[in-house]
């Protein structure tokens, strides 16, 4: 159900390699050692209470490996683009029955 919802909302399904490549075009990469396996749950809105198996991924700056969300990370146009991608669920991957997002 979550995949159908994401696709209907305009999200684009890609494989994990493409996900990483797209982040690299704006100066980030995925630190896969920090993947967080979870059960994501909607807390508000019309989907409140619904959940889905997920892996939340950890983007870091390509230049120095600092987390994209660290207090000392850059806050340039590329960071703003990353935030747009993340907040709008622009990309997701489906792998081994889990939805991968940043």
Secondary structure in CASP SS format (residue, H / E / C, confidence):
PFRMAT SS
TARGET T0000
AUTHOR 0000-0000-0000
METHOD secondary structure of the structure
MODEL  1
X C 1.00
X H 1.00
X H 1.00
X H 1.00
X H 1.00
X H 1.00
X H 1.00
X H 1.00
X C 1.00
X C 1.00
X C 1.00
X E 1.00
X E 1.00
X C 1.00
X C 1.00
X H 1.00
X H 1.00
X H 1.00
X H 1.00
X H 1.00
X H 1.00
X H 1.00
X H 1.00
X H 1.00
X C 1.00
X C 1.00
X C 1.00
X E 1.00
X E 1.00
X E 1.00
X C 1.00
X H 1.00
X H 1.00
X H 1.00
X C 1.00
X E 1.00
X E 1.00
X E 1.00
X E 1.00
X E 1.00
X E 1.00
X C 1.00
X C 1.00
X C 1.00
X C 1.00
X C 1.00
X C 1.00
X C 1.00
X C 1.00
X C 1.00
X E 1.00
X E 1.00
X E 1.00
X E 1.00
X E 1.00
X E 1.00
X C 1.00
X C 1.00
X E 1.00
X E 1.00
X E 1.00
X C 1.00
X C 1.00
X C 1.00
X C 1.00
X C 1.00
X E 1.00
X C 1.00
X C 1.00
X C 1.00
X C 1.00
X C 1.00
X C 1.00
X C 1.00
X C 1.00
X C 1.00
X H 1.00
X H 1.00
X H 1.00
X H 1.00
X H 1.00
X H 1.00
X H 1.00
X H 1.00
X H 1.00
X H 1.00
X H 1.00
X C 1.00
X C 1.00
X C 1.00
X E 1.00
X E 1.00
X E 1.00
X E 1.00
X E 1.00
X C 1.00
X C 1.00
X E 1.00
X E 1.00
X E 1.00
X E 1.00
X C 1.00
END
